[in-house]
Amino acid sequence: MEHNELMDELEELNLSYLLLARRLLHDDRVSAMFRLKIDDEMADLLQSLNSRQLARLARTNQLLCHFGHAGVEYLRQVVDNPRDQGLSSLHASLLMASRPAAPSLASRREGA
């Protein structure tokens, strides 16, 4: 796959993620912050971005979304649940919810 094609796909994924995050925040802010593992400051920023800023942010060469797990063991527990009796969705939700929200950029700067 060509480098430009990869960058286009990354941009498309980032834009989809940003639009979904904004829609979730608009519909139910508290639930969205929980699901996205973001704090108030990040939620405010995402909601305040205009279309041009969203597009610019989506064009970054870094993936903006991330796995909602602290480590490989969480992910392994979600996909390899030996006790699956039709409750895999609930089990996955509980495991993912147990991960704390990422610290805000401001709090990272203060700690630096």
Backbone as CSV, one residue per row, in Angstrom:
resi,resn,N_x,N_y,N_z,CA_x,CA_y,CA_z,C_x,C_y,C_z
1,MET,0.850,-1.177,0.000,0.000,0.000,0.000,0.898,1.244,0.000
2,GLU,0.545,2.184,-0.793,1.313,3.406,-0.954,1.178,4.311,0.272
3,HIS,2.236,5.074,0.552,2.260,5.953,1.721,1.103,6.944,1.717
4,ASN,0.839,7.576,0.581,-0.264,8.544,0.496,-1.608,7.888,0.762
5,GLU,-1.764,6.659,0.301,-3.008,5.927,0.535,-3.186,5.634,2.026
6,LEU,-2.107,5.284,2.696,-2.158,5.058,4.147,-2.518,6.335,4.896
7,MET,-1.936,7.444,4.483,-2.236,8.724,5.130,-3.693,9.124,4.902
8,ASP,-4.212,8.839,3.708,-5.623,9.128,3.422,-6.539,8.293,4.320
9,GLU,-6.203,7.031,4.501,-7.007,6.166,5.363,-6.921,6.597,6.824
10,LEU,-5.745,7.008,7.249,-5.569,7.503,8.610,-6.391,8.769,8.827
11,GLU,-6.379,9.666,7.857,-7.177,10.888,7.942,-8.668,10.559,8.015
12,GLU,-9.103,9.615,7.200,-10.516,9.226,7.199,-10.919,8.621,8.549
13,LEU,-10.069,7.785,9.099,-10.348,7.182,10.403,-10.391,8.246,11.495
14,ASN,-9.423,9.162,11.478,-9.401,10.245,12.467,-10.649,11.112,12.383
15,LEU,-11.041,11.460,11.167,-12.226,12.304,10.999,-13.487,11.571,11.478
16,SER,-13.588,10.296,11.152,-14.736,9.507,11.616,-14.782,9.467,13.139
17,TYR,-13.627,9.262,13.757,-13.549,9.219,15.217,-13.961,10.564,15.828
18,LEU,-13.447,11.646,15.278,-13.767,12.977,15.807,-15.254,13.295,15.664
19,LEU,-15.819,12.951,14.516,-17.246,13.203,14.307,-18.103,12.346,15.240
20,LEU,-17.715,11.102,15.426,-18.438,10.234,16.349,-18.327,10.764,17.775
21,ALA,-17.132,11.167,18.176,-16.940,11.707,19.528,-17.812,12.935,19.747
22,ARG,-17.856,13.823,18.777,-18.691,15.023,18.913,-20.173,14.670,18.989
23,ARG,-20.604,13.710,18.182,-22.009,13.307,18.216,-22.360,12.675,19.562
24,LEU,-21.479,11.821,20.073,-21.707,11.213,21.381,-21.774,12.280,22.469
25,LEU,-20.860,13.238,22.415,-20.842,14.320,23.404,-22.105,15.166,23.318
26,HIS,-22.586,15.400,22.129,-23.815,16.186,21.944,-25.029,15.448,22.496
27,ASP,-25.081,14.133,22.256,-26.238,13.338,22.674,-26.278,13.096,24.178
28,ASP,-25.148,12.735,24.761,-25.079,12.427,26.195,-23.639,12.611,26.657
29,ARG,-23.335,13.815,27.113,-21.963,14.197,27.452,-21.323,13.269,28.491
30,VAL,-22.028,12.971,29.561,-21.455,12.156,30.641,-21.139,10.747,30.135
31,SER,-22.077,10.161,29.438,-21.863,8.823,28.892,-20.725,8.829,27.864
32,ALA,-20.679,9.837,27.038,-19.620,9.941,26.025,-18.244,10.074,26.675
33,MET,-18.151,10.897,27.695,-16.863,11.057,28.376,-16.416,9.726,28.975
34,PHE,-17.351,8.979,29.516,-17.054,7.669,30.075,-16.589,6.711,28.991
35,ARG,-17.325,6.654,27.887,-16.985,5.727,26.814,-15.694,6.091,26.096
36,LEU,-15.461,7.369,25.923,-14.264,7.832,25.212,-13.041,7.943,26.114
37,LYS,-13.266,7.813,27.428,-12.187,7.946,28.419,-11.514,9.319,28.301
38,ILE,-12.351,10.364,28.283,-11.829,11.725,28.223,-12.369,12.516,29.408
39,ASP,-11.706,13.612,29.736,-12.146,14.455,30.844,-12.937,15.655,30.317
40,ASP,-13.403,16.487,31.242,-14.204,17.660,30.873,-13.465,18.588,29.917
41,GLU,-12.205,18.795,30.184,-11.414,19.715,29.365,-11.348,19.234,27.908
42,MET,-11.107,17.944,27.724,-11.038,17.396,26.368,-12.422,17.428,25.709
43,ALA,-13.466,17.131,26.467,-14.827,17.184,25.932,-15.159,18.599,25.474
44,ASP,-14.816,19.599,26.282,-15.047,20.998,25.913,-14.318,21.347,24.623
45,LEU,-13.071,20.923,24.527,-12.279,21.221,23.338,-12.890,20.579,22.098
46,LEU,-13.237,19.304,22.186,-13.821,18.619,21.029,-15.118,19.273,20.581
47,GLN,-15.933,19.709,21.534,-17.202,20.346,21.188,-17.009,21.750,20.626
48,SER,-15.905,22.387,20.936,-15.693,23.761,20.481,-15.044,23.856,19.102
49,LEU,-14.519,22.758,18.576,-13.830,22.799,17.287,-14.806,23.038,16.144
50,ASN,-14.421,23.924,15.223,-15.242,24.122,14.031,-14.822,23.114,12.956
51,SER,-15.506,23.103,11.844,-15.249,22.114,10.784,-13.826,22.177,10.253
52,ARG,-13.323,23.381,10.081,-11.954,23.548,9.576,-10.947,22.962,10.560
53,GLN,-11.145,23.217,11.849,-10.241,22.689,12.871,-10.321,21.168,12.956
54,LEU,-11.525,20.613,12.829,-11.682,19.154,12.824,-10.917,18.542,11.653
55,ALA,-11.061,19.120,10.483,-10.375,18.604,9.302,-8.861,18.696,9.469
56,ARG,-8.386,19.787,10.021,-6.948,19.957,10.242,-6.426,18.920,11.234
57,LEU,-7.177,18.710,12.300,-6.782,17.729,13.300,-6.802,16.316,12.721
58,ALA,-7.770,16.030,11.882,-7.870,14.701,11.265,-6.688,14.417,10.343
59,ARG,-6.101,15.454,9.770,-4.987,15.282,8.832,-3.655,15.007,9.510
60,THR,-3.619,14.970,10.818,-2.359,14.681,11.493,-1.889,13.277,11.108
61,ASN,-0.608,13.028,11.184,-0.098,11.713,10.796,-0.097,10.733,11.969
62,GLN,-0.863,11.033,13.009,-0.987,10.170,14.181,-2.433,9.721,14.339
63,LEU,-2.615,8.507,14.797,-3.953,8.001,15.059,-4.484,8.662,16.328
64,LEU,-5.665,9.273,16.260,-6.210,10.015,17.392,-6.941,9.131,18.387
65,CYS,-7.548,8.050,17.915,-8.231,7.143,18.843,-7.231,6.100,19.330
66,HIS,-7.597,5.410,20.385,-6.684,4.422,20.966,-7.485,3.285,21.554
67,PHE,-6.812,2.180,21.831,-7.465,1.070,22.502,-7.813,1.495,23.916
68,GLY,-8.987,1.137,24.352,-9.448,1.520,25.684,-9.013,0.554,26.759
69,HIS,-7.815,0.031,26.653,-7.318,-0.936,27.630,-5.926,-0.535,28.083
70,ALA,-5.641,-0.760,29.346,-4.339,-0.419,29.899,-3.262,-1.367,29.383
71,GLY,-3.619,-2.569,29.047,-2.630,-3.520,28.570,-3.256,-4.646,27.785
72,VAL,-2.397,-5.518,27.339,-2.819,-6.626,26.506,-3.712,-7.597,27.273
73,GLU,-3.542,-7.698,28.570,-4.356,-8.632,29.357,-5.837,-8.259,29.331
74,TYR,-6.148,-6.973,29.414,-7.545,-6.544,29.320,-8.142,-6.977,27.984
75,LEU,-7.423,-6.713,26.927,-7.915,-7.055,25.592,-8.058,-8.566,25.445
76,ARG,-7.104,-9.301,25.977,-7.157,-10.756,25.924,-8.393,-11.281,26.669
77,GLN,-8.717,-10.668,27.800,-9.889,-11.090,28.566,-11.179,-10.826,27.795
78,VAL,-11.190,-9.758,27.013,-12.380,-9.438,26.224,-12.578,-10.447,25.099
79,VAL,-11.516,-10.801,24.401,-11.660,-11.674,23.231,-11.589,-13.162,23.558
80,ASP,-10.986,-13.531,24.671,-10.828,-14.944,25.030,-11.548,-15.278,26.323
81,ASN,-12.814,-14.942,26.403,-13.575,-15.212,27.611,-14.063,-16.666,27.586
82,PRO,-13.463,-17.542,28.407,-13.859,-18.956,28.378,-15.255,-19.198,28.958
83,ARG,-15.781,-18.256,29.715,-17.092,-18.419,30.344,-18.205,-17.785,29.526
84,ASP,-17.959,-17.544,28.273,-18.957,-16.865,27.433,-20.237,-17.679,27.348
85,GLN,-21.288,-17.133,27.906,-22.599,-17.768,27.859,-23.620,-16.730,27.388
86,GLY,-23.247,-16.009,26.339,-24.131,-14.965,25.839,-23.954,-13.650,26.569
87,LEU,-22.982,-13.579,27.460,-22.753,-12.360,28.233,-21.465,-11.654,27.821
88,SER,-20.909,-12.018,26.671,-19.627,-11.455,26.264,-19.679,-9.939,26.112
89,SER,-20.786,-9.404,25.622,-20.911,-7.957,25.467,-20.872,-7.267,26.822
90,LEU,-21.591,-7.811,27.793,-21.589,-7.250,29.144,-20.203,-7.363,29.777
91,HIS,-19.573,-8.513,29.615,-18.236,-8.724,30.171,-17.241,-7.732,29.560
92,ALA,-17.290,-7.548,28.246,-16.394,-6.606,27.575,-16.641,-5.189,28.076
93,SER,-17.896,-4.817,28.241,-18.224,-3.475,28.725,-17.677,-3.238,30.125
94,LEU,-17.812,-4.226,30.981,-17.296,-4.096,32.352,-15.780,-3.975,32.373
95,LEU,-15.105,-4.768,31.553,-13.644,-4.694,31.496,-13.177,-3.343,30.968
96,MET,-13.831,-2.870,29.912,-13.426,-1.591,29.326,-13.743,-0.425,30.250
97,ALA,-14.808,-0.540,31.005,-15.190,0.530,31.924,-14.235,0.620,33.104
98,SER,-13.535,-0.452,33.390,-12.646,-0.451,34.556,-11.366,0.337,34.320
99,ARG,-11.088,0.670,33.068,-9.890,1.454,32.766,-10.156,2.920,33.085
100,PRO,-9.267,3.568,33.843,-9.486,4.982,34.170,-9.308,5.875,32.954
101,ALA,-9.905,7.036,33.018,-9.770,8.019,31.946,-8.334,8.489,31.856
102,ALA,-7.916,8.831,30.657,-6.568,9.354,30.447,-6.476,10.730,31.081
103,PRO,-5.320,11.054,31.686,-5.183,12.393,32.258,-5.228,13.452,31.174
104,SER,-5.726,14.623,31.512,-5.825,15.693,30.520,-4.443,16.219,30.176
105,LEU,-4.360,16.888,29.050,-3.106,17.479,28.611,-2.613,18.495,29.626
106,ALA,-3.517,19.262,30.206,-3.130,20.280,31.193,-2.506,19.621,32.412
107,SER,-3.091,18.520,32.883,-2.533,17.882,34.069,-1.208,17.223,33.752
108,ARG,-1.011,16.783,32.505,0.289,16.224,32.107,1.362,17.304,32.116
109,ARG,0.989,18.503,31.656,1.951,19.614,31.655,2.338,20.011,33.063
110,GLU,1.348,20.039,33.969,1.626,20.427,35.345,2.562,19.440,36.019
111,GLY,2.433,18.155,35.674,3.268,17.135,36.276,4.657,17.089,35.682
112,ALA,4.852,17.726,34.529,6.156,17.699,33.841,7.134,18.651,34.463
